Amino acid sequence: MAKHVLIAGGGPAGMMLGLLLARAGVRATVLEKHADFLRDFRGDTIHPSTLAVLHELGLLEAFLKLPHQEVRFLEAQFGEERVRFVDFARVRTRCPFIAMIPQWDFLDFLAREARRFPTFALAMQAQATRLLFDGARVCGAIAQTPQGAREFAADLVVGADGRHSTIRERAELPLTDLGAPIDALWFRISRSATDPAETMARFDRGSILVMLNRGDYWQCAFVIAKGAIDDLKRGGLAQLRAHLGGLMPFAAARMQEIRAWDDVKLLTVQVNRLTRWYRDGLLCIGDAAHAMSPVGGVGINLAIQDAVAAANVLCRGEFGEEQLAAVQRRREFPTRVTQALQVIVQNRVLARFLAKEGDPIKAPLALRLAGRFPLLRQIPARLIGIGIRPEHVRSPAVAA
């Protein structure tokens, strides 16, 4: 009988790993705590590295038939100065753009493809709450379902249940916190046909607003200093709407669409990573192993890379500590480098702009150079779009 991998968490890492393992003939069960994937303000950016993985799986053409927007460059406005600092066309990759697609559509797509394989199972409304042990070895998990507690025996449990991972906590794996001086408020407003088409960011003294073009609406992130949400609420919603309208005058009237604080979702930014991603019978990947900053929007794509690397190692059905350590060795270096770059941007760029006082607003030197010399735009485009040490599908495929 095929070895069984139990994956806690039906996000990008969990669903991709489930698909890849089932495709290789390994039994894979994914536990997703919700009844569906419909949750707002999840990351919706599918980067060229993930699009390359979909191509290697033969799924890219079908994926790109889903409604999506393509972001081929990134610009930012600093005061009155506008700078184009990323151009994905300068990166050698099959899809030189970021595909903007609701994450629920992406996860539904992966689930449909995974269900083609008889060794795949997806249990919705099943939240892993406890681990099962055989001595010191993890041998499964207990999940809460609408029918009550249910035991799932497994040869390997994978924690892919996000930055607030229950699996990580139950496994008592050590976590290193790198800190973050920012939080983000996510909201949406409607988009007019006369609005600019570009995804954009606006930097002003004490304010950073990012607006992502989602076709008929803007998905917006208002970056604030860590813990500043209480001060914003004391100032009132009208003051917040007026401030946001001042940052993006063309959409000022539509800021009235923010009718209550419930329309604004707080993302408490964390940057952390496990010092050890595994123990006997258990492995963590994605945000459960390393919570990323929203800088660069790379979190989903690093999680996908983790899943590909894990499947490449685990597809033979060998789940010893040697194999689990190999996954960590493969993915720890790109995680460390990416987080180091994110922390630099957070501490030296974003925190400086969020300060209420300081030098006049102007773009950082590196961005000004990229704006002046187009060839330099390939550096951030490569880091954001492809990342450090991109993974390729090495796991085999069995007949669906």
DONU-215455 format. One line per field, with one value per residue: residue number from 1; z, x, y of N, C-alpha, C in turn. Coordinates in steps of 0.1 Angstrom, whole numbers, plus 5000, padded with zeros to 4 digits. Layout:
N
n = c(NUM	...)
n.pz = c(Z	...)
n.px = c(X	...)
n.py = c(Y	...)
ca.pz = c(Z	...)
ca.px = c(X	...)
ca.py = c(Y	...)
c.pz = c(Z	...)
c.px = c(X	...)
c.py = c(Y	...)
***
This chain:
400
n = c(1	2	3	4	5	6	7	8	9	10	11	12	13	14	15	16	17	18	19	20	21	22	23	24	25	26	27	28	29	30	31	32	33	34	35	36	37	38	39	40	41	42	43	44	45	46	47	48	49	50	51	52	53	54	55	56	57	58	59	60	61	62	63	64	65	66	67	68	69	70	71	72	73	74	75	76	77	78	79	80	81	82	83	84	85	86	87	88	89	90	91	92	93	94	95	96	97	98	99	100	101	102	103	104	105	106	107	108	109	110	111	112	113	114	115	116	117	118	119	120	121	122	123	124	125	126	127	128	129	130	131	132	133	134	135	136	137	138	139	140	141	142	143	144	145	146	147	148	149	150	151	152	153	154	155	156	157	158	159	160	161	162	163	164	165	166	167	168	169	170	171	172	173	174	175	176	177	178	179	180	181	182	183	184	185	186	187	188	189	190	191	192	193	194	195	196	197	198	199	200	201	202	203	204	205	206	207	208	209	210	211	212	213	214	215	216	217	218	219	220	221	222	223	224	225	226	227	228	229	230	231	232	233	234	235	236	237	238	239	240	241	242	243	244	245	246	247	248	249	250	251	252	253	254	255	256	257	258	259	260	261	262	263	264	265	266	267	268	269	270	271	272	273	274	275	276	277	278	279	280	281	282	283	284	285	286	287	288	289	290	291	292	293	294	295	296	297	298	299	300	301	302	303	304	305	306	307	308	309	310	311	312	313	314	315	316	317	318	319	320	321	322	323	324	325	326	327	328	329	330	331	332	333	334	335	336	337	338	339	340	341	342	343	344	345	346	347	348	349	350	351	352	353	354	355	356	357	358	359	360	361	362	363	364	365	366	367	368	369	370	371	372	373	374	375	376	377	378	379	380	381	382	383	384	385	386	387	388	389	390	391	392	393	394	395	396	397	398	399	400)
n.pz = c(5000	4992	5007	5031	5032	5053	5050	5066	5061	5035	5018	4993	4995	5007	4989	4965	4972	4978	4952	4937	4951	4949	4921	4918	4927	4954	4984	4993	5016	5021	5046	5051	5069	5064	5048	5022	4998	4998	5008	5016	5008	5008	4996	4961	4941	4915	4907	4881	4887	4898	4877	4859	4872	4869	4841	4838	4848	4829	4830	4826	4803	4807	4832	4826	4812	4830	4845	4848	4857	4841	4853	4842	4848	4875	4893	4913	4932	4945	4965	4941	4922	4898	4894	4875	4884	4881	4856	4842	4817	4811	4822	4817	4812	4809	4813	4815	4836	4864	4874	4883	4903	4920	4950	4958	4933	4923	4942	4939	4913	4916	4932	4916	4896	4912	4921	4900	4903	4918	4943	4958	4983	4996	5024	5035	5059	5080	5105	5116	5149	5169	5173	5166	5182	5181	5203	5203	5177	5152	5141	5128	5129	5147	5137	5138	5127	5111	5119	5143	5163	5144	5136	5118	5105	5095	5075	5073	5085	5073	5081	5068	5075	5077	5090	5116	5126	5139	5138	5139	5164	5181	5175	5188	5177	5173	5170	5153	5156	5135	5135	5126	5115	5106	5098	5079	5063	5046	5020	4997	4968	4942	4907	4881	4846	4836	4853	4860	4846	4857	4882	4913	4936	4963	4979	5006	5030	5060	5051	5031	5003	4985	4954	4938	4906	4899	4879	4879	4903	4928	4948	4978	4998	5028	5043	5076	5106	5129	5151	5150	5145	5165	5170	5145	5145	5166	5154	5136	5110	5089	5088	5080	5055	5041	5042	5027	5002	4996	4990	4967	4945	4922	4930	4951	4958	4958	4981	5000	4999	5018	5044	5070	5098	5096	5069	5065	5067	5090	5085	5104	5103	5102	5104	5104	5112	5113	5132	5130	5108	5110	5126	5137	5116	5109	5090	5083	5060	5038	5050	5076	5082	5077	5081	5059	5050	5035	5016	4983	4977	4977	4992	4987	4965	4974	4992	4973	4961	4982	4984	4959	4962	4984	4974	4954	4969	4986	4970	4965	4986	5009	5041	5062	5087	5074	5048	5054	5065	5043	5027	5043	5041	5014	5011	5030	5026	5004	5018	5040	5026	5012	5033	5046	5028	5027	5053	5053	5035	5049	5073	5065	5044	5043	5070	5073	5055	5068	5090	5107	5104	5087	5060	5028	5006	4985	4960	4969	4963	4948	4934	4919	4902	4888	4876	4858	4843	4823	4821	4847	4859	4857	4878	4904	4892	4887	4913	4926	4908	4901	4922	4947	4940	4923	4920	4903	4888	4897	4905	4896	4872	4874	4858	4856)
n.px = c(5009	5005	5025	5014	5007	4998	4985	4983	4964	4951	4962	4983	5008	5001	4981	4995	5016	5001	4990	5013	5024	5004	5003	5027	5021	5019	5000	4980	4965	4947	4940	4916	4905	4883	4850	4852	4873	4870	4881	4887	4914	4936	4969	4972	4989	5005	5035	5062	5079	5061	5044	5061	5064	5038	5038	5057	5042	5024	5001	4998	4986	4958	4955	4959	4937	4918	4901	4922	4946	4975	5006	5032	5052	5065	5057	5063	5053	5068	5062	5059	5073	5075	5085	5096	5106	5108	5109	5095	5098	5124	5134	5145	5122	5094	5069	5067	5055	5035	5007	4976	4953	4923	4930	4914	4904	4928	4934	4911	4916	4940	4930	4911	4927	4943	4924	4921	4937	4938	4950	4947	4932	4908	4899	4874	4865	4879	4900	4932	4941	4955	4984	4992	5011	5036	5054	5081	5077	5059	5027	5004	4974	4948	4917	4893	4860	4828	4814	4826	4855	4882	4904	4934	4956	4991	5020	5036	5033	5025	5030	5013	4999	4999	5009	5001	5004	4990	5000	5028	5031	5021	5041	5062	5083	5113	5111	5123	5121	5122	5112	5092	5085	5061	5026	4997	4968	4942	4919	4892	4883	4860	4868	4872	4867	4882	4903	4939	4958	4978	4992	5001	5021	5021	5042	5044	5051	5049	5030	5021	5007	4994	4981	4964	4956	4927	4910	4878	4879	4900	4925	4937	4964	4972	4999	5010	5026	5038	5014	4999	4972	4952	4955	4946	4920	4910	4911	4891	4869	4862	4884	4904	4894	4896	4923	4933	4921	4935	4960	4955	4941	4925	4908	4894	4867	4856	4866	4847	4834	4844	4828	4827	4847	4849	4852	4878	4907	4930	4963	4986	5019	5044	5077	5094	5111	5114	5140	5144	5129	5115	5106	5108	5087	5073	5070	5074	5063	5061	5043	5041	5066	5081	5072	5066	5074	5051	5065	5074	5056	5060	5054	5034	5046	5071	5062	5051	5074	5087	5069	5073	5100	5099	5082	5099	5118	5103	5088	5096	5086	5100	5104	5122	5142	5165	5156	5137	5154	5168	5150	5147	5174	5175	5157	5161	5182	5173	5151	5163	5179	5159	5143	5161	5166	5140	5137	5157	5145	5121	5131	5149	5137	5107	5100	5113	5098	5074	5078	5069	5083	5112	5136	5129	5105	5117	5126	5144	5179	5187	5163	5159	5181	5174	5151	5162	5181	5172	5182	5189	5165	5161	5172	5157	5134	5141	5146	5121	5103	5114	5131	5153	5172	5153	5128	5124	5102	5108	5097	5081	5055	5025	4999	4968)
n.py = c(4988	5023	5048	5072	5106	5132	5163	5193	5220	5238	5258	5275	5262	5237	5226	5225	5207	5184	5179	5173	5151	5132	5130	5117	5092	5089	5085	5112	5133	5162	5185	5210	5237	5253	5256	5263	5279	5306	5334	5368	5391	5375	5367	5374	5372	5356	5346	5347	5325	5306	5303	5291	5266	5256	5254	5233	5213	5210	5225	5252	5265	5259	5272	5299	5305	5311	5340	5367	5393	5408	5418	5436	5453	5473	5502	5531	5560	5587	5613	5637	5625	5599	5565	5539	5508	5481	5457	5431	5420	5419	5397	5364	5342	5320	5332	5365	5381	5390	5372	5382	5369	5358	5342	5321	5311	5301	5281	5264	5256	5241	5221	5208	5197	5180	5162	5145	5124	5092	5088	5111	5131	5154	5169	5190	5215	5205	5207	5204	5197	5184	5163	5129	5104	5079	5067	5088	5096	5113	5102	5108	5128	5145	5158	5183	5180	5186	5164	5158	5149	5134	5109	5108	5086	5086	5083	5105	5137	5169	5202	5228	5249	5277	5310	5311	5285	5256	5230	5234	5245	5224	5206	5217	5231	5251	5287	5316	5350	5377	5402	5431	5463	5472	5472	5462	5475	5461	5466	5472	5490	5502	5502	5525	5529	5549	5551	5549	5522	5509	5488	5502	5522	5545	5567	5588	5614	5598	5580	5551	5537	5510	5500	5476	5465	5450	5445	5451	5463	5479	5464	5472	5482	5497	5508	5508	5520	5496	5485	5508	5509	5514	5541	5551	5543	5558	5583	5582	5570	5587	5605	5587	5580	5604	5609	5588	5594	5617	5606	5592	5609	5605	5586	5595	5601	5576	5564	5566	5542	5526	5518	5510	5499	5472	5468	5470	5452	5440	5432	5417	5421	5397	5384	5356	5325	5289	5274	5247	5227	5203	5172	5138	5122	5144	5175	5210	5235	5264	5292	5282	5273	5296	5328	5354	5388	5412	5426	5428	5408	5380	5358	5337	5325	5316	5297	5278	5271	5257	5235	5222	5216	5199	5178	5168	5155	5138	5121	5095	5081	5078	5089	5096	5112	5120	5126	5146	5166	5172	5186	5210	5219	5225	5246	5265	5283	5301	5311	5325	5344	5359	5368	5384	5405	5415	5425	5445	5463	5469	5481	5501	5515	5515	5520	5544	5561	5560	5575	5605	5629	5642	5639	5655	5640	5615	5592	5561	5558	5534	5528	5551	5550	5526	5536	5554	5539	5515	5488	5481	5474	5447	5434	5438	5427	5401	5391	5394	5382	5356	5348	5335	5307	5290	5264	5233	5210	5177	5155	5124	5114	5097	5077	5094)
ca.pz = c(5000	4991	5019	5033	5037	5057	5048	5073	5054	5020	5011	4981	4997	5009	4977	4955	4976	4976	4938	4933	4956	4943	4907	4918	4932	4969	4989	5000	5021	5025	5055	5050	5080	5060	5039	5008	4997	4996	5019	5010	5012	5007	4985	4948	4931	4910	4901	4870	4892	4900	4864	4854	4877	4862	4828	4839	4851	4817	4834	4824	4794	4814	4842	4820	4807	4841	4845	4856	4851	4840	4857	4835	4854	4888	4894	4926	4932	4957	4963	4928	4913	4895	4891	4871	4889	4878	4843	4841	4803	4811	4829	4808	4818	4800	4815	4821	4843	4876	4872	4895	4903	4934	4955	4958	4920	4922	4950	4933	4901	4920	4938	4905	4890	4921	4922	4888	4907	4928	4956	4964	4990	5002	5034	5039	5073	5088	5111	5125	5162	5177	5167	5172	5184	5184	5210	5200	5163	5148	5132	5123	5135	5150	5131	5141	5115	5115	5126	5155	5161	5135	5136	5105	5106	5084	5076	5074	5086	5068	5085	5058	5080	5078	5100	5130	5125	5150	5137	5144	5179	5187	5174	5196	5169	5177	5161	5154	5152	5129	5137	5115	5120	5098	5096	5067	5062	5033	5016	4982	4962	4928	4897	4870	4833	4834	4862	4855	4845	4863	4897	4917	4951	4966	4991	5011	5044	5070	5044	5020	4998	4973	4948	4928	4896	4899	4868	4882	4916	4933	4960	4984	5011	5034	5052	5088	5116	5138	5163	5148	5141	5175	5167	5133	5149	5174	5145	5130	5096	5080	5087	5072	5041	5036	5040	5015	4991	4993	4984	4953	4942	4912	4936	4964	4961	4960	4994	5007	4999	5031	5052	5084	5100	5091	5055	5065	5074	5095	5084	5114	5096	5109	5097	5113	5106	5122	5131	5126	5101	5110	5136	5132	5112	5106	5083	5081	5048	5036	5062	5088	5084	5076	5077	5051	5049	5022	5007	4971	4974	4973	5002	4980	4956	4982	4997	4962	4959	4993	4980	4948	4967	4993	4966	4947	4979	4992	4960	4965	4997	5020	5050	5073	5091	5064	5037	5059	5067	5029	5023	5049	5035	5001	5011	5041	5021	4998	5028	5047	5018	5009	5045	5049	5019	5032	5066	5049	5029	5060	5083	5059	5034	5047	5083	5071	5050	5078	5101	5105	5101	5081	5048	5018	5000	4972	4958	4972	4952	4939	4925	4910	4892	4880	4867	4848	4835	4823	4823	4861	4863	4857	4891	4912	4885	4889	4928	4929	4899	4901	4935	4950	4939	4919	4920	4891	4891	4895	4909	4885	4870	4871	4851	4863)
ca.px = c(5000	5013	5027	5003	5012	4987	4989	4974	4964	4948	4967	4991	5018	4995	4975	5005	5023	4991	4989	5026	5026	4994	5008	5038	5016	5019	4987	4981	4953	4949	4929	4913	4896	4871	4842	4856	4885	4866	4885	4893	4926	4947	4977	4966	5000	5012	5047	5068	5084	5050	5039	5070	5060	5026	5042	5063	5032	5014	4988	4999	4976	4945	4955	4958	4923	4910	4902	4933	4953	4989	5014	5044	5062	5060	5060	5060	5053	5074	5058	5054	5081	5071	5097	5094	5118	5108	5104	5096	5102	5139	5138	5143	5113	5083	5058	5074	5045	5028	4993	4968	4941	4919	4936	4904	4904	4940	4933	4902	4922	4949	4922	4905	4937	4947	4913	4922	4946	4931	4957	4945	4919	4907	4888	4871	4860	4887	4911	4941	4942	4964	4992	4992	5025	5040	5066	5085	5075	5045	5022	4991	4968	4933	4911	4879	4851	4814	4809	4833	4870	4885	4919	4941	4969	4999	5035	5043	5024	5031	5023	5012	4987	5001	5018	4996	5004	4988	5010	5041	5030	5020	5053	5072	5095	5117	5109	5131	5113	5131	5106	5086	5081	5049	5014	4990	4953	4937	4905	4890	4873	4857	4877	4866	4874	4891	4915	4951	4957	4990	4994	5009	5024	5023	5049	5044	5055	5040	5020	5024	4995	4996	4969	4966	4945	4920	4899	4867	4882	4914	4928	4946	4971	4976	5009	5011	5036	5034	5006	4992	4957	4944	4955	4938	4906	4906	4909	4878	4869	4862	4897	4911	4890	4901	4938	4935	4918	4946	4971	4951	4930	4915	4898	4891	4853	4853	4870	4834	4830	4848	4817	4828	4860	4848	4856	4893	4912	4944	4974	4997	5030	5054	5088	5100	5113	5118	5154	5144	5116	5110	5110	5105	5073	5066	5077	5067	5067	5054	5043	5043	5081	5087	5063	5073	5068	5044	5074	5076	5045	5066	5051	5028	5055	5081	5055	5050	5088	5088	5061	5080	5112	5095	5078	5111	5125	5094	5080	5100	5079	5109	5101	5131	5147	5174	5148	5131	5165	5172	5140	5151	5187	5173	5149	5165	5191	5165	5143	5171	5182	5147	5139	5171	5162	5127	5140	5163	5135	5112	5137	5156	5129	5093	5099	5117	5087	5063	5081	5061	5092	5124	5140	5119	5102	5123	5129	5157	5189	5186	5151	5161	5190	5166	5142	5170	5188	5162	5188	5189	5152	5160	5177	5145	5124	5145	5144	5106	5096	5119	5135	5166	5172	5140	5127	5118	5095	5116	5089	5075	5041	5018	4987	4957)
ca.py = c(5000	5035	5056	5082	5119	5140	5177	5202	5233	5238	5270	5272	5251	5224	5221	5221	5195	5173	5176	5168	5138	5123	5128	5107	5079	5089	5089	5125	5139	5176	5190	5224	5239	5260	5249	5266	5287	5320	5344	5380	5397	5366	5371	5370	5373	5344	5352	5339	5312	5297	5300	5281	5253	5252	5250	5220	5203	5209	5231	5266	5270	5259	5282	5312	5307	5317	5354	5373	5405	5406	5429	5434	5462	5479	5516	5538	5574	5593	5627	5640	5617	5585	5557	5525	5502	5466	5453	5416	5416	5418	5384	5353	5333	5317	5342	5376	5389	5385	5370	5386	5361	5355	5329	5309	5305	5293	5269	5256	5250	5230	5210	5201	5189	5170	5152	5136	5113	5084	5088	5124	5133	5167	5170	5203	5217	5195	5214	5196	5203	5176	5153	5116	5099	5065	5071	5102	5098	5117	5092	5113	5140	5145	5169	5186	5181	5188	5151	5156	5146	5123	5106	5105	5080	5090	5081	5118	5149	5181	5214	5238	5256	5292	5317	5308	5271	5247	5219	5239	5247	5211	5199	5224	5234	5265	5298	5328	5362	5387	5415	5439	5476	5476	5464	5467	5475	5457	5470	5473	5500	5500	5508	5531	5527	5560	5550	5544	5507	5503	5486	5514	5524	5559	5570	5602	5614	5591	5572	5543	5531	5502	5497	5465	5465	5437	5445	5460	5469	5480	5458	5482	5479	5509	5503	5516	5516	5485	5489	5521	5507	5520	5556	5554	5542	5570	5594	5580	5565	5598	5610	5577	5581	5617	5607	5579	5601	5626	5599	5588	5618	5601	5576	5601	5599	5562	5560	5565	5528	5521	5523	5506	5493	5458	5468	5471	5440	5442	5421	5419	5416	5389	5379	5347	5312	5279	5269	5233	5226	5189	5162	5125	5120	5157	5186	5222	5242	5276	5302	5275	5273	5309	5338	5364	5401	5414	5432	5420	5399	5367	5347	5325	5318	5308	5285	5269	5265	5247	5223	5216	5209	5188	5167	5162	5146	5128	5114	5081	5074	5077	5100	5096	5125	5124	5133	5159	5176	5176	5197	5222	5224	5230	5258	5274	5294	5311	5318	5334	5356	5367	5375	5395	5416	5421	5432	5457	5472	5473	5489	5512	5522	5517	5527	5558	5569	5561	5585	5617	5639	5637	5645	5656	5627	5612	5577	5557	5559	5523	5529	5562	5544	5517	5544	5561	5529	5503	5475	5477	5469	5433	5429	5435	5418	5387	5388	5393	5373	5343	5345	5328	5292	5285	5250	5227	5197	5165	5143	5117	5115	5084	5080	5100)
c.pz = c(5000	5005	5019	5039	5040	5057	5055	5067	5039	5013	4999	4984	4999	4997	4967	4959	4974	4961	4934	4938	4950	4928	4907	4924	4947	4974	4997	5004	5026	5034	5054	5060	5076	5050	5024	5009	4997	5008	5012	5016	5015	4996	4971	4937	4928	4902	4889	4875	4894	4886	4857	4859	4871	4848	4828	4842	4839	4820	4831	4815	4800	4824	4837	4813	4818	4841	4854	4849	4851	4843	4851	4840	4867	4888	4908	4924	4945	4957	4949	4917	4911	4889	4887	4875	4887	4864	4841	4827	4802	4817	4819	4815	4808	4801	4822	4827	4855	4872	4884	4893	4917	4938	4955	4944	4918	4929	4944	4920	4905	4925	4926	4898	4899	4922	4910	4892	4919	4942	4963	4971	4996	5011	5038	5053	5082	5093	5120	5138	5171	5169	5174	5172	5186	5190	5208	5185	5161	5139	5127	5131	5138	5145	5136	5128	5120	5122	5139	5152	5153	5135	5121	5107	5093	5086	5077	5076	5082	5073	5074	5062	5084	5089	5114	5131	5138	5150	5143	5159	5186	5186	5182	5189	5172	5166	5164	5148	5147	5131	5125	5121	5114	5100	5083	5068	5048	5031	5001	4979	4948	4919	4885	4857	4830	4843	4855	4855	4853	4878	4902	4932	4952	4979	4994	5025	5054	5064	5032	5016	4985	4968	4937	4919	4895	4889	4872	4896	4919	4947	4966	4997	5016	5045	5063	5097	5125	5150	5161	5145	5152	5173	5155	5137	5157	5165	5137	5115	5086	5078	5078	5058	5034	5033	5028	5002	4987	4987	4970	4949	4932	4918	4949	4968	4964	4974	5004	5008	5011	5041	5067	5086	5097	5077	5054	5073	5078	5092	5094	5108	5106	5099	5106	5105	5116	5121	5127	5120	5103	5124	5131	5129	5108	5099	5082	5068	5047	5048	5075	5092	5084	5072	5070	5052	5036	5012	4995	4967	4971	4982	4995	4972	4963	4988	4986	4960	4969	4989	4969	4953	4976	4984	4958	4956	4983	4983	4960	4977	5009	5029	5062	5076	5081	5053	5042	5061	5053	5024	5030	5043	5022	5001	5021	5035	5014	5007	5035	5039	5015	5021	5049	5040	5023	5044	5063	5044	5040	5068	5077	5049	5040	5060	5082	5065	5059	5089	5097	5100	5095	5069	5038	5011	4987	4972	4963	4960	4942	4929	4915	4898	4882	4871	4856	4838	4834	4825	4837	4866	4864	4870	4901	4906	4888	4904	4931	4920	4900	4914	4935	4948	4935	4918	4907	4895	4887	4898	4897	4884	4867	4864	4860	4863)
c.px = c(5009	5014	5017	5009	4999	4992	4979	4975	4962	4951	4976	5001	5012	4989	4985	5013	5013	4990	5002	5028	5016	4998	5019	5034	5016	5005	4989	4967	4955	4937	4928	4902	4883	4863	4845	4868	4882	4869	4892	4906	4937	4956	4972	4977	5006	5023	5053	5073	5073	5044	5048	5067	5048	5028	5048	5053	5022	5001	4988	4988	4962	4944	4952	4945	4914	4911	4913	4938	4968	4997	5028	5055	5056	5066	5057	5061	5058	5072	5053	5063	5077	5083	5092	5107	5119	5102	5106	5100	5117	5144	5135	5135	5101	5072	5064	5064	5041	5013	4985	4955	4936	4925	4927	4903	4917	4939	4923	4908	4932	4941	4915	4915	4942	4937	4914	4930	4939	4938	4956	4932	4920	4896	4886	4864	4866	4899	4919	4943	4952	4972	4990	5007	5025	5054	5069	5082	5060	5040	5008	4986	4953	4928	4897	4871	4837	4808	4817	4848	4872	4900	4923	4954	4978	5013	5043	5032	5032	5023	5024	5001	4990	5009	5014	4995	5001	4998	5023	5041	5029	5033	5065	5085	5100	5116	5117	5123	5123	5125	5101	5081	5068	5038	5007	4975	4949	4922	4904	4880	4871	4867	4869	4874	4884	4903	4927	4951	4968	4987	5004	5011	5027	5030	5048	5048	5045	5030	5026	5011	4998	4983	4971	4954	4939	4908	4889	4869	4897	4915	4939	4952	4977	4986	5010	5022	5030	5026	4998	4977	4949	4944	4946	4923	4901	4904	4896	4879	4869	4876	4906	4907	4896	4916	4941	4932	4928	4958	4968	4939	4920	4905	4893	4876	4849	4858	4858	4829	4834	4838	4818	4842	4860	4852	4871	4898	4927	4952	4985	5009	5040	5065	5095	5103	5117	5133	5155	5130	5109	5113	5105	5090	5066	5076	5068	5072	5058	5054	5044	5057	5087	5077	5071	5066	5060	5053	5077	5065	5049	5062	5045	5038	5067	5074	5053	5064	5091	5081	5068	5093	5109	5090	5089	5118	5116	5087	5084	5093	5089	5108	5110	5136	5158	5167	5142	5142	5169	5163	5144	5164	5184	5166	5153	5173	5182	5156	5151	5175	5170	5143	5148	5169	5150	5129	5147	5154	5125	5118	5143	5148	5115	5092	5103	5106	5076	5066	5074	5070	5104	5127	5128	5117	5110	5126	5142	5166	5188	5174	5153	5170	5182	5156	5150	5177	5179	5169	5188	5176	5151	5164	5165	5135	5128	5143	5129	5100	5101	5124	5149	5164	5158	5140	5121	5112	5103	5108	5082	5060	5035	5005	4976	4945)
c.py = c(5012	5042	5067	5095	5127	5155	5186	5216	5233	5251	5266	5261	5238	5218	5217	5209	5183	5169	5168	5153	5128	5120	5118	5094	5078	5093	5103	5130	5153	5180	5205	5227	5246	5252	5252	5274	5302	5329	5356	5383	5386	5371	5366	5371	5360	5348	5342	5326	5302	5293	5290	5267	5248	5247	5236	5209	5202	5216	5246	5271	5270	5270	5296	5315	5312	5332	5359	5386	5402	5419	5427	5443	5468	5493	5521	5553	5579	5608	5629	5632	5603	5578	5543	5518	5487	5465	5438	5412	5414	5405	5373	5342	5331	5328	5354	5386	5383	5384	5373	5378	5358	5342	5318	5303	5296	5280	5259	5249	5239	5218	5202	5192	5178	5158	5142	5123	5105	5084	5102	5124	5147	5167	5184	5203	5206	5203	5205	5203	5197	5167	5140	5111	5084	5067	5085	5106	5103	5107	5096	5125	5138	5158	5171	5188	5183	5175	5149	5153	5134	5121	5102	5099	5084	5086	5094	5128	5161	5193	5225	5248	5271	5297	5315	5293	5263	5235	5223	5240	5234	5203	5205	5226	5249	5275	5310	5339	5373	5401	5422	5452	5481	5467	5469	5465	5472	5461	5470	5484	5498	5507	5513	5529	5538	5561	5546	5528	5501	5500	5496	5514	5539	5561	5585	5602	5609	5582	5564	5536	5523	5499	5487	5465	5451	5437	5455	5466	5470	5473	5467	5478	5493	5505	5513	5512	5505	5490	5502	5521	5514	5535	5559	5553	5553	5582	5593	5576	5576	5604	5600	5579	5593	5616	5599	5586	5611	5619	5595	5596	5613	5592	5582	5599	5585	5556	5559	5551	5520	5526	5520	5500	5479	5457	5468	5460	5443	5430	5425	5413	5409	5385	5369	5334	5302	5276	5255	5231	5212	5183	5149	5124	5133	5167	5198	5229	5255	5285	5295	5273	5286	5319	5350	5377	5403	5421	5423	5410	5385	5356	5335	5317	5311	5296	5274	5263	5255	5234	5215	5209	5197	5176	5160	5152	5135	5119	5099	5074	5072	5090	5101	5110	5130	5131	5146	5170	5181	5187	5210	5228	5231	5244	5268	5286	5305	5318	5328	5347	5365	5375	5386	5407	5423	5430	5445	5467	5477	5483	5502	5521	5525	5524	5541	5567	5570	5571	5598	5629	5634	5645	5646	5642	5626	5597	5574	5556	5547	5523	5540	5558	5535	5525	5550	5551	5517	5490	5471	5472	5454	5427	5427	5426	5404	5383	5386	5382	5358	5339	5338	5313	5287	5270	5245	5213	5185	5153	5137	5118	5101	5087	5084	5090)
***
